[in-house]
Amino acid sequence: MKLYIKQKFFSWNDKFTVKDEYGKDRYTVEGEIFSFGKKLHVYDMAGNEVAFIQQKVFSFLPRYYVFVGDTQIAEIVRKMTFFFPKYYVEGLDWQVDGDFTAHAYEISKNGSPIVVIQKEWMSWGDCYELDIAGNADEIAALATVLAIDCATESNGGGISISFGGNG
């Protein structure tokens, strides 16, 4: 299954739609305005919250929690490296490999791909294609990619107060 994310350029509240490979709306993602740290809510098209992503504030490097329902399913941790960012998905035993500066990376488990992410260049706003493996958890994969995107856009950690936008 393929999902497509196109974030609005200069969006004040991080509200965007996730579409499927047929161009049909599948999920809506909304950020919280005036919150401490980044917070994203993922809703299905019936308006039900299917995932929640929350940044841990007071963290030296970006760290995000992913919730499905009331259960924390993953923690995305950005590790300090000399040249390139490195991410770990604790709780799901997923590995993240690729080039984050080129926005081309893969999330896998035991060598089997979960989701392959590619970002389109030369577009207004951020445009992503998520190619999710047939047996993968679609919601967990989407929420993990959104958390990694937040961590990549982050200013490197510390206290982050988000007033919408990409902060």
Backbone hydrogen bonds, N-H to C=O, Kabsch-Sander energy under -0.5 kcal/mol:
donor,donor_aa,acceptor,acceptor_aa,energy
3,L,130,L,-2.4
4,Y,19,K,-3.0
5,I,128,Y,-1.9
6,K,17,T,-1.0
7,Q,126,D,-2.7
11,S,8,K,-1.1
16,F,14,D,-0.6
16,F,29,V,-2.3
18,V,27,Y,-3.2
19,K,4,Y,-2.7
19,K,17,T,-0.5
20,D,24,K,-2.5
21,E,2,K,-0.8
23,G,20,D,-2.0
26,R,18,V,-3.2
27,Y,18,V,-1.8
28,T,43,Y,-2.3
29,V,16,F,-3.2
30,E,41,H,-2.5
31,G,13,N,-1.8
32,E,39,K,-1.8
35,S,162,S,-1.5
37,G,35,S,-0.8
37,G,160,S,-1.5
40,L,53,I,-2.6
41,H,30,E,-2.9
42,V,51,A,-2.9
43,Y,28,T,-3.2
43,Y,41,H,-0.5
44,D,48,N,-2.5
45,M,26,R,-0.7
47,G,44,D,-2.0
50,V,42,V,-3.0
51,A,42,V,-1.5
52,F,67,F,-2.3
53,I,40,L,-2.8
54,Q,65,Y,-2.3
55,Q,38,K,-2.8
56,K,63,R,-3.1
57,V,55,Q,-0.6
59,S,158,G,-0.7
64,Y,76,I,-2.6
65,Y,54,Q,-3.0
66,V,74,A,-2.7
67,F,52,F,-3.1
68,V,71,T,-2.5
71,T,68,V,-1.6
73,I,66,V,-2.4
73,I,71,T,-0.7
74,A,66,V,-1.5
75,E,90,E,-2.0
76,I,64,Y,-3.0
77,V,75,E,-0.6
77,V,88,Y,-2.4
78,R,62,P,-2.1
79,K,77,V,-0.6
79,K,86,K,-3.2
86,K,79,K,-0.9
88,Y,77,V,-2.0
89,V,94,W,-1.2
90,E,75,E,-2.5
90,E,88,Y,-0.7
92,L,89,V,-0.6
93,D,89,V,-0.6
94,W,89,V,-1.2
95,Q,108,S,-3.2
96,V,87,Y,-0.6
97,D,106,E,-2.6
99,D,104,A,-2.5
100,F,98,G,-0.8
104,A,99,D,-2.5
105,Y,117,I,-1.6
106,E,97,D,-3.3
107,I,115,V,-2.9
108,S,95,Q,-2.5
109,K,112,S,-2.6
112,S,109,K,-2.2
114,I,107,I,-3.5
115,V,107,I,-1.8
116,V,131,D,-1.8
117,I,105,Y,-3.1
118,Q,129,E,-1.9
119,K,103,H,-1.6
120,E,127,C,-2.7
125,G,123,S,-0.7
127,C,120,E,-0.6
128,Y,5,I,-2.8
129,E,118,Q,-2.6
130,L,3,L,-3.1
131,D,116,V,-2.7
131,D,129,E,-0.6
132,I,1,M,-3.0
132,I,130,L,-0.9
133,A,114,I,-2.7
136,A,133,A,-1.7
138,E,136,A,-0.9
141,A,137,D,-2.5
142,L,138,E,-2.5
143,A,139,I,-2.7
144,T,140,A,-2.2
145,V,141,A,-2.2
146,L,142,L,-2.3
147,A,143,A,-2.1
148,I,144,T,-2.4
149,D,145,V,-2.3
150,C,146,L,-2.1
151,A,147,A,-2.4
152,T,148,I,-2.4
153,E,149,D,-2.0
154,S,150,C,-1.2
158,G,59,S,-2.5
160,S,158,G,-0.5
161,I,159,I,-0.5
162,S,35,S,-1.7
162,S,160,S,-0.6
163,F,164,G,-0.7
167,G,164,G,-1.1
